[in-house]
């Protein structure tokens, strides 16, 4: 890679004239062929019919919030013929809403989520048959409501190393698009990627996750805002190691602000504001272990501020540390804990956090500071401050058992009410 190698894309006057994903992709591919560099997007709105597909060593850098990637209106059509595993074509009832170069997702009612969905780009259309660039990952049945959806990530980095996405705004246009699940996509999406970063980006209104990265190492997300997305604000998962998420704002997403999926380990999550999300602020579960959460503000989320999901011991979210966070005003009429530890989770540390309910009367919903479930153990509470109108600071229903063989404090068993 040659230092300083750069191409600009945008309105007339740029190195490459164009304000759509095709123009951006030309710049990405050209720089990658020359060893990498910076694709700089000038201010303007870029109409997206497919993702920008990153290549290793490419930095995609906008001009701040005035550089907008806007998703086109979606389209869908049912299959008329079964689409089989490893096939590179799908036949639909009406292909008129699709176009060559458009991003699509293929699914049926039995393969509609997680890794069962195929994502691809249309390479050609013959009548009602779509030819695609990615092998189908399952057998999809027309009789099981097989569908092709024109939905896609707006920036996608798969099998890449050393990429950066910075200083731009992603508009997902969710009202005109079908949902794309977070394992296969997001407003900004990485899979099997290493040493990549997302900086100073806004991801809004995507029908799915704002930012998702799966099966990754050393991903950094900083200074970003994820809001009004239909699923999660940010979604690291599927064995993502050593993630860093800092100085980000996840708010007003329909479900969870910060969702740690499966095997998110050894991460550092600091100085984030996670507020006003529909369900949980932070959700931790399947083998999500050994991470550090420091100086985050987690408030006004629809249920619990921090929720450890119900997992058996072998798969629990063990050995996580929460330090100097503010956890306040979470919950609804039925649920409301600052921290809710479910499942056979052990060896957690909560120290020097402020956990409080600042509202009175019917507005008071975070009634419990820390709830420790009956199967949890080894939860250490040190120097936390409980303030305001919390009904019960600590509810500990765990059965007192010895620490795990991997070490950890005994459960804090005090039950206190103001």
Secondary structure, 3 states (H helix, E strand, C coil): CCCCCEEEEECCCCCEECCEHHHHHHHHHHHHHCCCEEEEECCEEEEECCCEECCCCEEEECCCCCEEEEECCCCEEEECCCECCCCCEEEECCCCCCCCCCEEEEEECCECCHHHCEEEEEEEEECCEEEECCCCCCCECCCCCCEEECCCCCEEEECCECCEEECCEEECCHHHCCCCCCCCCCCEEEECCECCEEECCEEECCCCCCEEEECCECCEEECCEEECCCCEEEEEECCCECCEEECCEEECCCCEEEEECCCCECCEEECCEEECCCCCCEEECCCCCCCEEECCEEECCCCCCEEECCCCHHHCCCCCEEECCEEECCCCCCCCEEEEECCCCEEEEEECCEEEECCCHHHCCCCEEEEECCCCEEEEEECCEEEECCCEEEEECCCCCCCCCCCCCCCCCCCEEC
